[in-house]
Structure formats: structure tokens, C-alpha cells
């Protein structure tokens, strides 16, 4: 039997040539999309982190072969769990997906009929206990499962809230300081009452040891973003914890077609990329990284130190994004310019620069404030940012026009 062939026509050949791998094409320029120096951090809005070259190479390798996704998830989960030192793990399509899947696991267990039922909770447990101060933007991912939050503030209130309808206890790691119940006690209370505890620590590496810290503390589930500090694929996350709950989470996720998490599909490229990202992250030279981050932040601070209208402060957040940041503030009466105008000037330069998004902090009522992070900068970019910052503030400081 003779096989039929379908040669490319002229237009098809040209199209194939245009899409062939090449270091000469600037796809963002072709699409009219701005690139910039990331002087903010691993914010999803700003495309998080840049993947390490080894991660990119691993994903390129994965793209060349067909595999069974379930088999790959099992093998990758085993490898990641061994690396981190936890009972079980799975790669998810981001930390928000992990929040939904982990919650679903606590609701359904490994019962297929319950998996198919979500988000209808008829006959199932339907309440999640959370400290009032721990309500946060992304808890919508928990509510996707149809649950009701029961807000508490004290240990006594928590224990009074527990009832046969309690499915899970949720802890938002970044808000630990705001709550009356700290992480170790929260995990212990879950163990005492046999209620699964889930800690959202999405942005909480570095430091490296946090990957295992909260599970060792006693939490049953923990999630981390894969595309932030670990520099894996932006759309990746890790769900770590008890073996039975990870099995249940996988039942509630793709490729299972009749599940609440069917849309949370994770590609083979993402799974392999995340395995390599974890391997590399656990081998990172944190002392060398810290020295470089400190050098960069001091460079930025020094560039503004002699501008009298500005108050320049170096700080490191206690938990999430635990890396050096620069806070620049000024009194509105002393310097009649808005932080938004400074942002616009930084974006509009020959080299565009992005600062920390305003939604991540609140400025005092009588002042303006802008923040910068240095850990996502590439070599020599800190020098560019420092120079540009100084130029912008000197320029606005010499102008009488209010902006």
C-alpha cells in the first residue's frame, strides 16, 4: 500500500519557516507587548519569575514525547515527596488550584461518587473554619467547592465551632501575625480534633526550609506556588501532605473528566519542569543569593539617599516574599508628586521598569509611597534601576508642577 504525502504549498512552507525555532525572533515585539525590568517580585500580574535554563530545557525535553499523565503524576509526586521529605505530593496548575483540590480532597476522600457530586455538598461536610483575620483574596478557590467559612478569632471559639459538619481548617500563612492562633497551635488543634488542616504558603519560599517546615509542624496539607521563588513554570504549584489526601486531590483533578478540578489540567512539560525546579531549589546557594540581593538593594537605596524629600527604608517581609525590599516615602506637602506618576515615568523610560504593585500594601494617608523588590532582577539591571530612580526623583523634585 502506497502512503500518500502532502507537501507544503508555498504559503505553508513560509508559515513553517516563520515559526521555526530561532533566536532572531522577538515574539513580544511582534505582538506589541512591552517587556520590562522586574523591580517588583514574583507577582502573577507581572508574569511571576523567570524559569531557570535547566527548567526550560527539561520542559523542552518533555515536549518531545507522549506519556500517560497519571503515571507521570505518580512518579513526579513520589520524586518531589522524596526530595522535600514529605508523605506525598502532586504538581498542580498553580497554588490557587491546589487550594481547590486540597479542599475537595477533605470533602470527598477517595469516594468517586462524592467526587462527581461536588460542588453539591448534600450529605457531605460543608464547613471550613478560618480565623477572621485570615480571610484573604484567594479564599475564593476554597469557596469554589461550595463550602461555607466559619470565622473564629480565639482557641475557645475554634473549638466551639467544630461540629460533625466541619470538613477542614484553613490557615493563611502570610497573615499569621494578624491572628490570635499561631501556626503550631492551629495545626495541633486540628490533630486534637481530627480535622484536616491546610496551610496556604504560596509565596513563602525562600527560605528553602519552609518547603518541609509546615508539614513537620503538623499541617495535613500545604501548598506553594511553583512559579515564584522556585522559578518553575508560572502556572505550576505544589500540593504537599498526607498520602490519602493527595490521592483524593488527584481524583478531584484532571485528567478525571467528571471532577471539580477538570479544568486544572497540568501538562507533562509543567510536571517535568516542576520536578527539576524543586531539585534545583533544594541545591541553591542561599548565602550567595542573599549577598547579591543585599548588594542590589543597597545600590537602589544609595541612589536616593541624598534626596532630602525622600525617606528610604530597606526591609524584609517576615513571611511571604521574604527577601529585601526598598520602601520610598515622601510627604505630599514636601514633594508634590504622586507615586502613580513616578510609576508612569519608570514605565515610560527607554528601558521600562515595574515597581511593586500598589495592591500589595497601603500607604499612610499623608504621604506617597512606592516599593521595589530586587530578587527578580537580572545581572546589571539593578544598576539601571538605581540610575533611573535617581533621574526621575531629581527631575520631579526640581519641578514646581504638581502631578
Secondary structure, DSSP 8 states (H G I E B T S, - for coil): ---------HHHHHHHHHHS--TT--HHHHHT----EE-S-S-GGGT-----HHHHHHHHHHTTS---HHHHHHHHHHHHHHHHT-SEEEEESSHHHHHHHHHHHHHHTT-HHHHHHTT--TTS--EEEEEGGG--GGGHHHHTTT-EEEEE-SHHHHHHH--TTEEEEEEEGGGGGGSSS-HHHHHHHHHHHT--EEEE-TT--SSTTHHHHHHHHT-SEEEEESSSTT---TT-EEEEE-HHHHHHHHHTBTT-SSSTBTT----HHHHHHHHHHHHHHHT--HHHHHHHHHHHHHHHHHHHTT-TT-EEEEEE-SSTT-SEEEEEEEETTTS---HHHHHHHHHTSSS-EE---GGG----TTEEEEEEE-TT--TTHHHHHHHHHHHHHHHHHT-----
